[in-house]
Amino acid sequence: MVDFLIIARSARAIAASAKRAGYKVNVADCFNDEDTKSFSESVYQLQFHDDDFETEELIKHIQEVISLYPKIKLVIGSGFESNPEQLNTLSGIAPVLANNKELIIALKDPVKFFGMLGKYSILYPDYSLSRPINLKKYLKKSIGGTGGVHVNWCDQTNSENEVDCYFQEYISGKVLSAVFLANGTCSNIVGFNQQLQSKDFTEMPFLYQGAISLRLDTVENKEIIEDIINKITAETGLKGLCGLDYIVNEGGEVVVLEVNPRPPASFELHEMQQPLFDAHLACFDGKLIDLASQSECTQSLRGYAILYAKENMLISDKVKWPNWVKDKPKFDSVIPAGFPICTVHAEAFSLDKVKSMLFNRLDKIETIIFAEQNAA
């Protein structure tokens, strides 16, 4: 019996956590990578375009899975932010463990979200729905966009097709994130991360590249972040494993950027003794598991970084993947330029060491893939 169908743009980390928790899962995501296939009962590769899934294809696949497993439940990850209406459609087919359409809109619509932050005197960047006069101070962002692909300097973009986007003041400082659990009324912090941004693509200057976990005793403004997350949770009814992205500006102030109302990719950096999948499920029953003690049990830091294809890349069946690589693509697949190939992982006792290991491993695995591609 399969317990869950996990649907996400990339479902590997959620599926791995579910497997550790003892569940059997099917997966529908956009990558169908070798790791996910190894611990899932089945994996179906979804098409992803214009920042969302193809609705008819998604519904058809879910109905096929339900015909085999009538009691299956849907666990939702990334990929629905720009079209949360799809979640309402899915909830009419099977039980859905996710935040609903209205909540996602409240967090992803800049007017609603920043208005809520202002109500609680929480700092956020200045923003506008129309193109600002001082272009050099602002970024252009898509409403509901993810992964930084959609973010660019305002003066590097044209004024065409500015529907479903907004302009946000650029804030310099340290880019951080918090992973947390919420049960609709209150929340618990799981862990904190420093985020990494790729510098390989001039057309995507804010492309998300990964994250490195931080020791709780080194994180500044913990109490402020906890208070912010509790206020957002109580105001919106937010549930599940979620993420908060924020900047500590040059004055040491916390400036909130966004909330991800679904399991963020960085949650796996904080999986210790207890799989976070169980804690995620418990939130939808109104329960809140305190995982602070397991976050404090290790002094080492964990990180991952995404390798993006700088040109179209053929993945040879002769590639020998090191054990620090995850999200390994299918052999003989072609990864288009700008798309993720795999992730590299590292663990050490200092932030600088983890960062150095990650970027060395990015170079090493890229060299391996290139060598086998050229030898083919």
KOLLO-884465 format. One record per residue (C-alpha): chain; y, x, z. Coordinates in Angstrom, 3 decimals. Each point is the difference from the previous one (the first is absolute). Layout:
N
<atom 'A', <Y, X, Z>>,
...
//
This chain:
376
<atom 'A', <0.000, 0.000, 0.000>>,
<atom 'A', <3.428, 1.349, -0.965>>,
<atom 'A', <2.688, -0.702, 2.596>>,
<atom 'A', <3.249, 0.685, -1.844>>,
<atom 'A', <1.553, 0.421, -3.421>>,
<atom 'A', <2.806, 2.565, 0.295>>,
<atom 'A', <2.748, -0.373, -2.606>>,
<atom 'A', <2.680, 2.652, -0.364>>,
<atom 'A', <1.612, 2.254, -2.529>>,
<atom 'A', <-1.985, 2.793, 1.696>>,
<atom 'A', <-2.635, -1.241, 2.443>>,
<atom 'A', <-1.869, 3.208, 0.850>>,
<atom 'A', <1.459, 0.600, 3.473>>,
<atom 'A', <-0.440, -3.639, 1.093>>,
<atom 'A', <-3.555, -0.119, -1.352>>,
<atom 'A', <-0.867, 3.277, 1.762>>,
<atom 'A', <1.309, -1.365, 3.308>>,
<atom 'A', <-1.997, -3.215, -0.459>>,
<atom 'A', <-3.134, 2.002, -0.730>>,
<atom 'A', <0.519, 2.053, 3.171>>,
<atom 'A', <0.337, -3.261, 1.916>>,
<atom 'A', <-3.403, -1.123, -1.277>>,
<atom 'A', <1.001, -2.566, -2.622>>,
<atom 'A', <-1.242, -0.461, -3.538>>,
<atom 'A', <2.799, -0.347, -2.499>>,
<atom 'A', <0.690, -0.625, -3.649>>,
<atom 'A', <3.167, 1.506, -1.442>>,
<atom 'A', <2.399, -0.984, -2.754>>,
<atom 'A', <2.632, 2.660, -0.701>>,
<atom 'A', <1.643, 1.884, -2.851>>,
<atom 'A', <-1.802, 3.330, 0.273>>,
<atom 'A', <-3.741, -0.586, 0.459>>,
<atom 'A', <-0.242, 3.557, 1.325>>,
<atom 'A', <-3.220, 1.751, 0.946>>,
<atom 'A', <0.711, -0.040, 3.750>>,
<atom 'A', <0.512, -3.758, 0.102>>,
<atom 'A', <-3.191, -0.592, -1.967>>,
<atom 'A', <-1.958, 2.098, 2.492>>,
<atom 'A', <0.653, -2.283, 2.975>>,
<atom 'A', <0.494, -3.412, -1.662>>,
<atom 'A', <-2.626, -2.454, -1.173>>,
<atom 'A', <1.919, -0.382, -3.263>>,
<atom 'A', <3.358, 1.039, -1.458>>,
<atom 'A', <1.863, -1.924, -2.693>>,
<atom 'A', <2.908, 1.688, -1.791>>,
<atom 'A', <3.058, -2.238, -0.274>>,
<atom 'A', <2.785, 0.321, -2.539>>,
<atom 'A', <3.407, 0.674, 1.543>>,
<atom 'A', <3.181, -0.414, -2.014>>,
<atom 'A', <3.647, -0.836, 0.668>>,
<atom 'A', <-0.614, 0.767, 3.689>>,
<atom 'A', <-2.613, -2.704, 0.569>>,
<atom 'A', <-3.527, -1.154, -0.832>>,
<atom 'A', <-0.956, -2.194, -2.927>>,
<atom 'A', <-0.445, -3.339, 1.761>>,
<atom 'A', <-2.674, -1.537, -2.241>>,
<atom 'A', <-2.160, 3.134, 0.126>>,
<atom 'A', <0.340, 0.204, 3.783>>,
<atom 'A', <-0.904, -3.650, 0.567>>,
<atom 'A', <-2.979, 0.193, -2.361>>,
<atom 'A', <-1.407, 3.023, 1.818>>,
<atom 'A', <0.462, -1.564, 3.433>>,
<atom 'A', <-1.770, -3.150, -1.131>>,
<atom 'A', <-2.914, 2.090, -1.296>>,
<atom 'A', <-0.289, 1.783, 3.356>>,
<atom 'A', <0.188, -3.299, 1.904>>,
<atom 'A', <-2.813, -1.412, -2.143>>,
<atom 'A', <-2.204, 2.779, 1.424>>,
<atom 'A', <1.468, 0.094, 3.520>>,
<atom 'A', <1.470, -3.430, 0.896>>,
<atom 'A', <1.119, 1.128, 3.483>>,
<atom 'A', <1.816, 3.136, -1.108>>,
<atom 'A', <3.559, 0.623, 1.230>>,
<atom 'A', <2.782, 1.759, -1.877>>,
<atom 'A', <1.757, 3.018, 1.543>>,
<atom 'A', <3.253, 0.832, -1.750>>,
<atom 'A', <1.639, 3.391, -0.472>>,
<atom 'A', <2.784, 1.248, -2.285>>,
<atom 'A', <0.886, -1.548, -3.342>>,
<atom 'A', <1.291, -3.461, 0.928>>,
<atom 'A', <3.526, 0.926, 1.124>>,
<atom 'A', <1.723, -0.866, -3.282>>,
<atom 'A', <-1.927, -3.254, -0.521>>,
<atom 'A', <-0.959, -1.428, 3.422>>,
<atom 'A', <-0.535, -3.404, -1.623>>,
<atom 'A', <-3.440, 1.333, -0.958>>,
<atom 'A', <-0.992, -0.045, 3.680>>,
<atom 'A', <0.608, -3.752, 0.196>>,
<atom 'A', <-2.262, -0.399, -3.028>>,
<atom 'A', <-2.746, 2.114, 1.581>>,
<atom 'A', <0.174, -1.888, 3.308>>,
<atom 'A', <-1.048, -3.121, -1.876>>,
<atom 'A', <-3.202, 1.745, -1.105>>,
<atom 'A', <-1.204, 1.876, 3.098>>,
<atom 'A', <1.204, 0.966, 3.504>>,
<atom 'A', <2.675, 2.695, -0.320>>,
<atom 'A', <0.714, 2.571, 2.702>>,
<atom 'A', <3.576, 0.902, -0.881>>,
<atom 'A', <3.583, -0.918, 0.699>>,
<atom 'A', <1.125, -3.007, -1.994>>,
<atom 'A', <2.389, -0.321, -2.919>>,
<atom 'A', <2.976, -1.125, 2.080>>,
<atom 'A', <-0.310, 2.929, 2.414>>,
<atom 'A', <-0.282, 2.561, -2.806>>,
<atom 'A', <3.097, -1.427, -1.672>>,
<atom 'A', <1.874, 0.174, 3.328>>,
<atom 'A', <-0.816, 3.709, 0.227>>,
<atom 'A', <0.389, 0.973, -3.655>>,
<atom 'A', <3.086, -2.014, -0.965>>,
<atom 'A', <2.913, 2.327, 0.879>>,
<atom 'A', <2.369, -2.823, 0.970>>,
<atom 'A', <-2.528, -1.562, 2.377>>,
<atom 'A', <-1.352, 3.272, 1.397>>,
<atom 'A', <3.251, 1.867, 0.556>>,
<atom 'A', <1.565, -3.217, 1.271>>,
<atom 'A', <-2.707, -0.180, 2.650>>,
<atom 'A', <0.560, 3.636, 0.958>>,
<atom 'A', <3.717, -0.646, 0.305>>,
<atom 'A', <-0.669, -2.922, 2.317>>,
<atom 'A', <-1.587, 2.465, 2.456>>,
<atom 'A', <2.553, 2.781, -0.622>>,
<atom 'A', <-2.719, 2.168, -1.615>>,
<atom 'A', <1.471, 2.618, -2.333>>,
<atom 'A', <-0.811, -0.182, -3.727>>,
<atom 'A', <1.530, 1.524, -3.148>>,
<atom 'A', <2.873, -1.789, -1.672>>,
<atom 'A', <-1.235, -1.961, -3.021>>,
<atom 'A', <1.216, -2.152, -2.872>>,
<atom 'A', <-1.582, -2.380, -2.481>>,
<atom 'A', <2.490, 1.093, -2.660>>,
<atom 'A', <0.568, 3.489, -1.375>>,
<atom 'A', <2.299, 1.880, 2.405>>,
<atom 'A', <3.155, 1.855, -1.001>>,
<atom 'A', <-1.021, 3.346, 1.506>>,
<atom 'A', <-3.301, 0.485, -1.863>>,
<atom 'A', <-0.716, 3.449, 1.437>>,
<atom 'A', <-0.360, -1.325, 3.541>>,
<atom 'A', <-2.535, -2.711, -0.845>>,
<atom 'A', <-3.627, -0.424, -1.022>>,
<atom 'A', <-1.393, -2.708, -2.244>>,
<atom 'A', <-3.116, -1.701, 1.369>>,
<atom 'A', <-2.286, -2.802, -1.194>>,
<atom 'A', <-0.505, -2.885, 2.405>>,
<atom 'A', <-3.625, 0.205, 1.164>>,
<atom 'A', <-0.526, 3.428, -1.560>>,
<atom 'A', <-2.399, 2.486, 1.625>>,
<atom 'A', <-0.755, 3.701, -0.066>>,
<atom 'A', <3.479, 1.181, -0.934>>,
<atom 'A', <-0.743, -0.350, -3.741>>,
<atom 'A', <2.750, -2.614, -0.263>>,
<atom 'A', <2.693, 2.010, 1.825>>,
<atom 'A', <2.579, 2.073, -1.860>>,
<atom 'A', <3.581, 1.189, 0.314>>,
<atom 'A', <2.298, -2.767, -1.100>>,
<atom 'A', <1.957, 2.278, -2.331>>,
<atom 'A', <-3.266, 0.950, -1.759>>,
<atom 'A', <-0.752, -3.613, -0.975>>,
<atom 'A', <1.622, -2.332, -2.491>>,
<atom 'A', <1.422, -3.424, 0.733>>,
<atom 'A', <-2.613, -1.885, -2.026>>,
<atom 'A', <-2.744, -2.134, 1.540>>,
<atom 'A', <1.376, -0.076, 3.534>>,
<atom 'A', <-1.824, -3.166, 1.020>>,
<atom 'A', <-2.211, 0.321, 3.106>>,
<atom 'A', <1.641, 3.225, 1.094>>,
<atom 'A', <2.666, 1.113, 2.457>>,
<atom 'A', <2.143, 3.044, 0.737>>,
<atom 'A', <-0.327, 1.857, 3.281>>,
<atom 'A', <2.152, 2.717, 1.507>>,
<atom 'A', <-1.718, 3.386, 0.115>>,
<atom 'A', <-0.445, 1.254, 3.564>>,
<atom 'A', <-0.764, 3.688, 0.514>>,
<atom 'A', <-2.305, 0.908, 2.844>>,
<atom 'A', <-3.651, 0.188, 0.996>>,
<atom 'A', <-2.221, -2.637, -1.686>>,
<atom 'A', <-2.572, -1.330, 2.467>>,
<atom 'A', <-2.350, -2.925, 0.445>>,
<atom 'A', <-1.764, -1.815, 2.804>>,
<atom 'A', <-3.411, -1.658, -0.255>>,
<atom 'A', <-0.379, -2.975, 2.316>>,
<atom 'A', <-2.059, -3.049, 0.864>>,
<atom 'A', <1.605, -3.445, 0.351>>,
<atom 'A', <-1.478, -3.305, 1.159>>,
<atom 'A', <2.850, -2.321, -0.952>>,
<atom 'A', <1.936, 0.312, 3.242>>,
<atom 'A', <-0.156, 3.646, 1.104>>,
<atom 'A', <-1.165, 3.385, -1.247>>,
<atom 'A', <-1.542, 3.362, 0.903>>,
<atom 'A', <0.802, 3.332, -1.631>>,
<atom 'A', <-3.031, 1.751, -1.522>>,
<atom 'A', <1.735, 3.202, -1.081>>,
<atom 'A', <2.909, 1.696, -1.757>>,
<atom 'A', <0.217, 2.006, -3.226>>,
<atom 'A', <2.336, 2.220, -1.934>>,
<atom 'A', <0.046, -1.040, -3.645>>,
<atom 'A', <-0.283, 2.272, -3.042>>,
<atom 'A', <1.749, -0.545, -3.328>>,
<atom 'A', <-1.106, 1.454, -3.327>>,
<atom 'A', <2.421, 2.283, -1.845>>,
<atom 'A', <-2.058, 0.142, -3.201>>,
<atom 'A', <1.597, -2.881, -1.933>>,
<atom 'A', <3.745, -0.054, -0.616>>,
<atom 'A', <-0.217, -3.632, -1.129>>,
<atom 'A', <-1.613, -0.930, 3.351>>,
<atom 'A', <1.954, 2.074, 2.567>>,
<atom 'A', <-1.191, -2.046, 2.983>>,
<atom 'A', <-3.681, -0.259, -0.931>>,
<atom 'A', <-2.136, -0.277, 3.140>>,
<atom 'A', <-2.372, 2.951, 0.317>>,
<atom 'A', <-1.604, -0.434, 3.412>>,
<atom 'A', <0.479, 0.343, 3.732>>,
<atom 'A', <-0.770, 2.177, 3.005>>,
<atom 'A', <-0.702, -1.458, 3.432>>,
<atom 'A', <2.194, 0.982, 2.946>>,
<atom 'A', <-0.935, 0.547, 3.644>>,
<atom 'A', <1.432, -2.789, 2.131>>,
<atom 'A', <1.581, 2.453, 2.428>>,
<atom 'A', <2.078, 1.494, -2.845>>,
<atom 'A', <1.331, -3.292, -1.400>>,
<atom 'A', <3.612, -0.767, 0.771>>,
<atom 'A', <1.275, -3.581, 0.378>>,
<atom 'A', <-3.467, -1.399, 0.835>>,
<atom 'A', <1.425, -2.702, 2.250>>,
<atom 'A', <2.565, -1.005, -2.634>>,
<atom 'A', <-2.708, -0.306, -2.671>>,
<atom 'A', <-2.230, -2.037, 2.332>>,
<atom 'A', <2.885, -2.349, 0.750>>,
<atom 'A', <0.843, -0.412, -3.693>>,
<atom 'A', <-3.602, -0.790, -0.929>>,
<atom 'A', <-0.364, -2.489, 2.867>>,
<atom 'A', <3.174, -1.819, -1.078>>,
<atom 'A', <-1.124, -0.183, -3.643>>,
<atom 'A', <-3.462, -1.205, 1.052>>,
<atom 'A', <1.352, -2.732, 2.278>>,
<atom 'A', <2.550, -1.117, -2.611>>,
<atom 'A', <-2.427, -0.181, -2.952>>,
<atom 'A', <-3.454, -0.584, 1.536>>,
<atom 'A', <-1.255, 3.206, -1.612>>,
<atom 'A', <-3.743, 0.679, 0.415>>,
<atom 'A', <-2.470, 2.799, -0.633>>,
<atom 'A', <0.177, 3.703, -0.641>>,
<atom 'A', <3.458, 0.686, -1.455>>,
<atom 'A', <2.562, 2.748, -0.583>>,
<atom 'A', <3.695, 0.593, 0.640>>,
<atom 'A', <1.896, 2.534, -2.139>>,
<atom 'A', <3.175, 1.439, 1.472>>,
<atom 'A', <2.354, 2.970, -0.071>>,
<atom 'A', <1.412, 1.961, 2.895>>,
<atom 'A', <3.418, 0.804, -1.416>>,
<atom 'A', <2.039, 3.150, 0.554>>,
<atom 'A', <1.539, -1.591, 3.078>>,
<atom 'A', <-3.434, -0.642, 1.540>>,
<atom 'A', <0.161, -3.760, -0.536>>,
<atom 'A', <-2.942, -2.146, -1.157>>,
<atom 'A', <0.726, -1.702, -3.340>>,
<atom 'A', <-2.665, -2.501, -1.108>>,
<atom 'A', <-1.012, -0.029, -3.666>>,
<atom 'A', <-2.849, -2.507, -0.278>>,
<atom 'A', <-3.073, -1.574, 1.551>>,
<atom 'A', <-3.351, -0.048, -1.792>>,
<atom 'A', <-1.740, -3.210, 1.131>>,
<atom 'A', <-3.511, 1.315, -0.778>>,
<atom 'A', <-2.047, 3.111, 0.836>>,
<atom 'A', <2.060, 3.028, -1.110>>,
<atom 'A', <-1.800, 2.907, -1.684>>,
<atom 'A', <0.799, 2.259, 2.957>>,
<atom 'A', <-2.018, -2.053, 2.503>>,
<atom 'A', <-3.098, 2.131, -0.625>>,
<atom 'A', <1.777, 3.006, 1.512>>,
<atom 'A', <-0.279, -1.816, 3.335>>,
<atom 'A', <-3.636, -1.085, -0.117>>,
<atom 'A', <-1.656, 1.723, 2.926>>,
<atom 'A', <-2.841, -1.419, 2.131>>,
<atom 'A', <0.544, -3.634, -0.956>>,
<atom 'A', <0.273, -1.210, -3.623>>,
<atom 'A', <3.384, -1.635, -0.524>>,
<atom 'A', <-1.594, -2.682, -2.177>>,
<atom 'A', <-1.263, -1.775, 3.136>>,
<atom 'A', <3.445, 0.206, 1.581>>,
<atom 'A', <1.513, -1.429, -3.211>>,
<atom 'A', <-2.363, -2.983, 0.047>>,
<atom 'A', <0.644, -0.663, 3.691>>,
<atom 'A', <3.717, -0.477, -0.681>>,
<atom 'A', <-0.705, -3.109, -2.077>>,
<atom 'A', <-1.732, -1.516, 3.056>>,
<atom 'A', <3.112, 0.687, 2.074>>,
<atom 'A', <-1.511, 3.062, 1.696>>,
<atom 'A', <1.695, 3.364, 0.322>>,
<atom 'A', <-2.033, 3.140, 0.607>>,
<atom 'A', <1.824, 2.900, 1.664>>,
<atom 'A', <-0.946, 3.213, -1.800>>,
<atom 'A', <2.605, 2.297, 1.569>>,
<atom 'A', <-2.623, 1.863, 2.034>>,
<atom 'A', <-2.009, 0.995, -3.064>>,
<atom 'A', <3.163, 1.247, -1.725>>,
<atom 'A', <0.650, 2.297, 2.943>>,
<atom 'A', <-3.541, 1.401, 0.112>>,
<atom 'A', <0.588, 2.620, -2.693>>,
<atom 'A', <2.617, 2.693, -0.394>>,
<atom 'A', <-0.768, 0.609, -3.672>>,
<atom 'A', <2.029, -1.554, -2.800>>,
<atom 'A', <-1.521, -1.599, -3.064>>,
<atom 'A', <1.531, -0.402, -3.429>>,
<atom 'A', <-0.675, -0.992, -3.582>>,
<atom 'A', <1.810, 0.530, -3.285>>,
<atom 'A', <-0.420, -1.730, -3.347>>,
<atom 'A', <-0.638, 2.037, -3.140>>,
<atom 'A', <1.784, -1.626, -2.936>>,
<atom 'A', <-0.834, 0.773, -3.608>>,
<atom 'A', <2.808, 1.980, -1.669>>,
<atom 'A', <-1.571, -0.810, -3.377>>,
<atom 'A', <-2.955, -2.100, -1.141>>,
<atom 'A', <-3.008, 1.459, 1.820>>,
<atom 'A', <-3.673, -0.281, -0.963>>,
<atom 'A', <-2.276, 0.180, 3.047>>,
<atom 'A', <-3.000, 2.116, -0.992>>,
<atom 'A', <-3.426, -0.660, 1.515>>,
<atom 'A', <-0.091, 3.727, 0.799>>,
<atom 'A', <2.753, -0.240, 2.623>>,
<atom 'A', <-1.377, 1.001, 3.401>>,
<atom 'A', <2.119, -1.821, 2.553>>,
<atom 'A', <0.734, 1.843, 3.272>>,
<atom 'A', <-0.751, -1.968, 3.163>>,
<atom 'A', <3.746, -0.339, 0.728>>,
<atom 'A', <0.498, -2.197, -3.087>>,
<atom 'A', <-0.136, -3.805, 0.204>>,
<atom 'A', <0.593, -2.790, -2.528>>,
<atom 'A', <-1.978, 1.977, -2.579>>,
<atom 'A', <0.336, -1.601, -3.454>>,
<atom 'A', <-2.894, -0.953, -2.249>>,
<atom 'A', <-1.374, 2.722, -2.231>>,
<atom 'A', <1.118, -0.200, -3.635>>,
<atom 'A', <2.980, -2.163, 0.941>>,
<atom 'A', <3.457, 0.849, -1.321>>,
<atom 'A', <2.823, -0.114, 2.533>>,
<atom 'A', <3.355, -0.764, -1.676>>,
<atom 'A', <2.979, 2.253, 0.734>>,
<atom 'A', <1.788, -1.067, 3.172>>,
<atom 'A', <-3.047, -1.760, 1.463>>,
<atom 'A', <-1.880, 1.138, 3.131>>,
<atom 'A', <-3.148, 2.073, -0.562>>,
<atom 'A', <-1.262, 0.483, 3.568>>,
<atom 'A', <1.174, 0.875, 3.505>>,
<atom 'A', <-0.412, 3.245, 1.920>>,
<atom 'A', <-0.327, 0.048, 3.792>>,
<atom 'A', <0.624, 2.588, 2.707>>,
<atom 'A', <0.009, 0.342, 3.789>>,
<atom 'A', <1.662, 2.682, 2.149>>,
<atom 'A', <2.023, 0.454, 3.174>>,
<atom 'A', <3.488, 0.197, -1.508>>,
<atom 'A', <1.981, -2.028, -2.496>>,
<atom 'A', <0.863, 3.044, -2.090>>,
<atom 'A', <-3.646, 1.095, -0.155>>,
<atom 'A', <-1.224, -3.424, -1.128>>,
<atom 'A', <2.743, -0.180, -2.624>>,
<atom 'A', <-0.847, 3.487, -1.284>>,
<atom 'A', <-3.711, -0.855, -0.189>>,
<atom 'A', <0.698, -3.244, -1.871>>,
<atom 'A', <2.152, 1.582, -2.700>>,
<atom 'A', <-2.384, 2.932, -0.407>>,
<atom 'A', <-2.851, -2.466, -0.447>>,
<atom 'A', <2.001, -2.027, -2.532>>,
<atom 'A', <0.425, 3.164, -2.059>>,
<atom 'A', <-3.661, 0.956, 0.393>>,
<atom 'A', <-1.503, -3.345, -1.031>>,
<atom 'A', <2.440, -0.317, -2.903>>,
<atom 'A', <-1.107, 3.438, -1.207>>,
<atom 'A', <-3.666, -1.018, 0.265>>,
<atom 'A', <0.550, -3.214, -1.969>>,
<atom 'A', <2.015, 1.812, -2.691>>,
<atom 'A', <-2.633, 2.711, -0.356>>,
<atom 'A', <-2.857, -2.470, -0.487>>,
<atom 'A', <2.091, -2.173, -2.319>>,
<atom 'A', <0.773, 2.970, -2.240>>,
<atom 'A', <-3.624, 1.179, 0.093>>,
<atom 'A', <-1.315, -3.367, -1.143>>,
//
